[in-house]
Amino acid sequence: MRIPSSLRRASKLFSLWLIFAAPLGAAEHPAVPVQLKIGTILATNQAECLDSQLAKLKQQLEVVKYRCYRLIREESKKSSWDTNTVFEIPGGRSLVVMPYEFRNARVALKVRLLEGEKPIVDTTVRFPNKGNFLLGGPAHEGGVLILSISAAAQ
């Protein structure tokens, strides 16, 4: 039995499409490191205030419903994919961040906030490359800590 040439051609095109389309949805790890930046913000209900360094986060912070936001620490580190990077957080805490996936221009991170050896938060997040998210943290000095976490896969 002879297969018509148009059917053979369609079959070849479909096979090529499968070969090249499959990687499109796959997770990627760019060859360059991920730039992580952690801002530690103290949110209180004292007098109205917004640290000028937090102006670009104003809309996000308003959702948290405190009256005063002050940046008390900011730290940047380069991290490799699938590698833990540790940031010290006031109050004897540490934040462990591991970039594990880059897909559709979005960065995925595993995030653990520890108090000593005890995990307070253990979650995964996904957000746009060069974006950020806020993580509500523990009580601290009459308010709460809010962690601004950003990642940029260069």
Residue pairs with C-beta under 8 A, 6 or more apart in sequence:
25 103
26 103
27 101
27 102
27 103
28 101
28 102
28 103
29 81
29 82
29 101
29 102
30 102
30 153
30 154
32 153
32 154
33 78
33 79
33 80
33 81
33 154
34 78
34 79
34 80
34 81
34 99
34 107
34 151
34 152
34 153
34 154
35 76
35 77
35 78
35 79
35 151
35 152
35 154
36 76
36 77
36 78
36 79
36 85
36 87
36 97
36 99
36 149
36 150
36 151
37 74
37 75
37 76
37 132
37 148
37 149
37 150
37 151
37 152
38 73
38 74
38 75
38 76
38 87
38 89
38 95
38 97
38 147
38 148
38 149
39 54
39 71
39 73
39 74
39 147
39 148
39 150
40 71
40 72
40 73
40 74
40 89
40 90
40 145
40 146
40 147
40 148
41 51
41 54
41 61
41 69
41 70
41 71
41 72
41 145
41 146
41 147
41 148
42 69
42 70
42 72
42 140
42 141
42 143
42 144
42 145
42 146
43 61
43 64
43 66
43 68
43 69
43 143
43 144
43 145
43 146
44 66
44 67
44 68
44 70
44 141
44 142
44 143
45 66
45 67
45 68
45 143
46 67
46 68
46 142
46 143
47 67
47 68
48 67
48 68
49 67
49 68
49 69
49 70
50 58
50 61
50 68
50 69
51 69
51 70
51 71
53 71
53 74
54 61
54 69
54 71
57 69
57 132
57 134
57 148
60 134
61 69
61 134
61 146
64 134
64 136
64 146
66 143
66 144
68 143
69 146
72 90
73 89
73 90
75 87
75 88
77 85
77 87
79 85
79 97
79 98
79 99
80 99
81 99
81 100
81 102
82 98
82 99
82 100
83 98
83 99
84 96
84 97
84 98
85 96
85 97
85 98
86 94
86 95
86 96
86 97
87 94
87 95
87 96
87 97
88 94
89 95
89 113
89 137
89 145
89 147
90 140
90 145
91 115
91 138
91 140
91 145
92 115
92 116
93 113
93 114
93 115
93 120
93 137
93 138
94 113
94 114
95 111
95 112
95 113
95 114
95 147
95 149
96 111
96 112
96 113
96 114
97 109
97 110
97 111
97 149
97 151
98 109
98 110
98 111
99 107
99 108
99 109
99 151
99 153
100 108
100 109
100 110
100 124
101 107
101 108
101 126
102 108
102 129
102 153
105 128
105 129
106 126
106 127
106 128
106 129
107 126
107 127
107 128
107 129
107 131
107 151
107 152
107 153
108 124
108 125
108 126
109 124
109 125
109 126
109 149
109 151
110 123
110 124
111 121
111 122
111 123
111 124
111 125
111 135
111 149
112 119
112 121
112 122
113 119
113 120
113 121
113 122
113 135
113 137
113 138
113 147
114 120
115 138
120 137
120 138
121 135
121 137
125 133
125 149
127 133
127 151
129 151
129 152
129 153
130 150
130 151
130 152
131 150
131 151
132 148
132 149
132 150
132 151
133 148
133 149
134 146
134 147
134 148
134 149
135 146
135 147
135 149
136 144
136 146
137 144
137 145
137 146
137 147
138 144
138 145
139 145
